[in-house]
């Protein structure tokens, strides 16, 4: 269908189609067109053409969400403003898909932590190590990021974990980290770090309640496995 979108039949224009038939009636390229908003006047391509070009280049929305702004801008007609708009929309979708662990929500099962973090960690290419600080009733006080990148005992030091726990008067903590490989089986480093932190927690009077490793659609709980 040639020409700009404004010259198309009204029922085929993405915005009008969205209003009349709902978002489920639109293709991924059409939804991207609503985010991109305007076409490429130099290359004579519509916003839908740009949406199709993105999908053709990167394959799907998940891959597009992992792609940096600079790389998106290499697509002819996709400037910084358009690329940032696309990335922002995809990030909103990712955040909406994550079940939030609210402050003072009571921790009752490892699956509760998995339900929150598997969306957040799903597309991460690096390891992130977090501590969830709990009060005496196992309610979430605060979330603290301890490290980013490959885990080792010099990075995940007890001081970095327990200083914020003491500041917040936490009674216990839950350790959480992801495995970008998708396999939540603990490594030797994971086992050593967990043992070291559990021992430090005993000395500090702040119990390490669990260490949960998030994989691709699955998780491993040290406590559930009798390893903590």
C-alpha positions as CSV (number, residue, x, y, z in Angstrom):
1,X,0.0,0.0,0.0
2,X,1.8,3.1,-1.2
3,X,1.9,6.7,0.1
4,X,1.9,8.0,3.6
5,X,-0.4,6.5,6.2
6,X,-2.6,9.5,6.1
7,X,-3.4,8.6,2.5
8,X,-4.5,5.1,3.4
9,X,-8.2,4.1,3.8
10,X,-9.2,5.0,7.3
11,X,-9.9,1.4,8.4
12,X,-6.3,0.5,7.5
13,X,-4.6,3.2,9.5
14,X,-3.1,1.8,12.7
15,X,-4.5,4.5,15.0
16,X,-8.0,4.2,13.7
17,X,-7.8,0.5,13.6
18,X,-6.7,0.5,17.2
19,X,-9.7,2.6,18.3
20,X,-12.3,0.7,16.2
21,X,-11.1,-2.9,16.7
22,X,-8.7,-2.9,19.7
23,X,-5.0,-3.4,20.0
24,X,-5.2,-7.2,19.4
25,X,-6.2,-6.5,15.8
26,X,-2.9,-4.8,15.1
27,X,0.3,-6.5,13.9
28,X,3.6,-6.0,15.8
29,X,4.7,-3.7,13.0
30,X,1.5,-1.6,13.3
31,X,1.9,-1.3,17.1
32,X,5.5,-0.2,16.5
33,X,4.3,2.3,14.0
34,X,2.1,3.9,16.7
35,X,5.2,4.3,18.9
36,X,7.4,5.6,16.0
37,X,4.6,8.0,15.0
38,X,6.2,9.4,11.8
39,X,7.8,7.9,8.8
40,X,11.1,8.6,7.0
41,X,10.5,11.6,4.7
42,X,13.9,11.1,3.0
43,X,13.5,7.4,2.3
44,X,9.8,7.7,1.6
45,X,9.0,5.0,4.2
46,X,5.9,5.1,6.4
47,X,6.0,4.4,10.2
48,X,4.7,0.9,9.4
49,X,7.6,0.4,7.0
50,X,10.0,1.3,9.8
51,X,8.3,-1.1,12.1
52,X,8.6,-3.9,9.6
53,X,12.2,-3.0,9.0
54,X,12.9,-3.3,12.8
55,X,11.3,-6.7,12.9
56,X,13.0,-7.9,9.8
57,X,16.4,-6.8,11.2
58,X,16.1,-8.0,14.8
59,X,13.6,-10.8,14.4
60,X,11.1,-10.2,17.2
61,X,10.1,-7.8,20.0
62,X,12.2,-9.7,22.6
63,X,15.4,-9.3,20.6
64,X,14.5,-5.7,19.8
65,X,14.1,-5.0,23.6
66,X,17.7,-6.2,24.1
67,X,19.0,-4.1,21.3
68,X,20.7,-0.8,22.1
69,X,19.6,2.6,20.9
70,X,22.8,3.0,18.8
71,X,22.1,-0.2,16.9
72,X,18.4,0.6,16.3
73,X,19.5,4.0,14.9
74,X,21.4,2.1,12.2
75,X,18.1,1.3,10.6
76,X,17.5,4.0,7.9
77,X,14.9,6.4,9.1
78,X,15.3,5.5,12.8
79,X,16.7,8.5,14.6
80,X,17.5,8.7,18.3
81,X,14.0,10.0,19.3
82,X,12.3,7.1,17.5
83,X,14.7,4.6,18.9
84,X,14.3,5.9,22.5
85,X,10.5,5.8,22.2
86,X,10.6,2.2,21.1
87,X,12.9,1.2,23.9
88,X,10.9,3.1,26.5
89,X,7.6,1.3,25.4
90,X,9.3,-2.1,25.5
91,X,10.7,-1.4,28.9
92,X,7.2,-0.3,30.2
93,X,5.9,-3.6,28.9
94,X,8.6,-5.5,30.7
95,X,8.0,-3.6,34.0
96,X,4.2,-4.2,33.7
97,X,4.9,-7.9,33.3
98,X,6.8,-8.0,36.6
99,X,4.9,-8.8,39.7
100,X,6.2,-6.3,42.3
101,X,7.3,-7.3,45.7
102,X,5.9,-4.4,47.7
103,X,7.6,-3.1,50.8
104,X,6.2,-4.9,53.9
105,X,4.8,-7.7,51.8
106,X,5.4,-10.9,53.8
107,X,7.7,-13.5,52.3
108,X,6.0,-16.9,52.4
109,X,7.6,-19.1,49.7
110,X,10.6,-19.1,47.2
111,X,8.1,-19.1,44.3
112,X,6.9,-15.6,45.4
113,X,10.4,-14.2,44.7
114,X,10.6,-16.1,41.4
115,X,7.3,-14.7,40.3
116,X,8.7,-11.2,40.8
117,X,12.2,-11.6,39.4
118,X,11.9,-14.0,36.4
119,X,10.5,-11.2,34.2
120,X,13.1,-8.7,35.3
121,X,16.0,-11.2,34.9
122,X,14.7,-13.0,31.8
123,X,16.8,-11.0,29.2
124,X,19.7,-10.0,31.4
125,X,23.1,-11.0,29.9
126,X,25.0,-10.5,33.1
127,X,24.6,-11.8,36.6
128,X,22.9,-9.6,39.2
129,X,23.2,-10.3,42.9
130,X,20.5,-8.8,45.2
131,X,19.6,-9.0,48.9
132,X,16.0,-8.7,50.1
133,X,16.0,-7.3,53.6
134,X,13.3,-8.7,55.9
135,X,11.9,-7.6,59.3
136,X,11.1,-10.0,62.1
137,X,7.8,-11.1,60.5
138,X,9.6,-11.9,57.2
139,X,8.2,-8.8,55.5
140,X,10.2,-7.1,52.8
141,X,11.8,-3.9,54.1
142,X,14.1,-3.1,51.2
143,X,15.8,-4.5,48.1
144,X,19.5,-3.9,47.7
145,X,21.7,-4.6,44.6
146,X,25.0,-6.0,45.8
147,X,26.9,-6.7,42.5
148,X,26.6,-6.8,38.7
149,X,28.7,-9.2,36.6
150,X,30.3,-12.6,37.3
151,X,30.1,-13.6,40.9
152,X,33.2,-14.1,43.0
153,X,33.9,-13.8,46.7
154,X,35.8,-10.6,46.4
155,X,32.7,-8.8,44.9
156,X,30.0,-10.4,47.0
157,X,31.7,-9.6,50.4
158,X,29.7,-10.0,53.6
159,X,30.3,-6.3,54.4
160,X,28.4,-5.3,51.2
161,X,25.5,-7.5,52.1
162,X,25.2,-6.9,55.9
163,X,26.0,-3.2,56.1
164,X,22.6,-2.3,54.6
165,X,20.9,-5.0,56.6
166,X,22.2,-3.5,59.8
167,X,21.3,0.0,58.8
168,X,17.7,-1.1,58.1
169,X,17.5,-3.2,61.3
170,X,16.8,-6.3,59.2
171,X,16.2,-9.5,61.0
172,X,16.8,-11.7,58.0
173,X,17.8,-11.5,54.3
174,X,17.0,-13.4,51.2
175,X,19.8,-13.6,48.6
176,X,18.7,-13.6,44.9
177,X,20.7,-13.8,41.7
178,X,20.2,-14.9,38.1
179,X,22.0,-17.2,35.8
180,X,22.0,-15.8,32.2
181,X,22.5,-19.3,30.9
182,X,19.0,-20.2,32.0
183,X,20.2,-23.1,34.2
184,X,19.7,-22.3,37.9
185,X,22.0,-25.1,39.1
186,X,24.4,-23.5,41.6
187,X,28.0,-23.3,40.7
188,X,30.9,-24.0,43.1
189,X,31.2,-20.2,43.5
190,X,27.5,-19.9,44.4
191,X,27.9,-22.6,47.0
192,X,30.9,-21.0,48.6
193,X,29.4,-17.5,48.6
194,X,26.2,-18.8,50.2
195,X,28.0,-20.7,52.9
196,X,30.2,-17.7,53.7
197,X,27.3,-15.3,53.9
198,X,25.2,-17.7,56.0
199,X,28.1,-18.0,58.5
200,X,28.5,-14.2,58.5
201,X,24.8,-13.8,59.1
202,X,24.9,-16.1,62.1
203,X,27.6,-13.9,63.6
204,X,25.8,-10.7,62.8
205,X,22.4,-12.0,64.1
206,X,20.9,-11.6,60.6
207,X,19.7,-14.9,59.3
208,X,20.2,-15.8,55.6
209,X,16.7,-17.2,55.1
210,X,17.2,-18.4,51.5
211,X,19.3,-18.0,48.4
212,X,17.2,-18.2,45.2
213,X,18.8,-18.6,41.8
214,X,16.6,-17.5,38.9
215,X,16.9,-19.3,35.6
216,X,14.9,-19.3,32.4
217,X,11.4,-20.1,33.6
218,X,12.7,-22.0,36.6
219,X,14.5,-21.4,39.9
220,X,16.5,-23.1,42.6
221,X,16.0,-22.5,46.3
222,X,18.8,-23.4,48.6
223,X,16.4,-23.7,51.5
224,X,13.9,-25.9,49.6
225,X,16.8,-28.2,48.6
226,X,18.0,-28.5,52.2
227,X,21.3,-26.7,51.3
228,X,20.8,-23.8,53.8
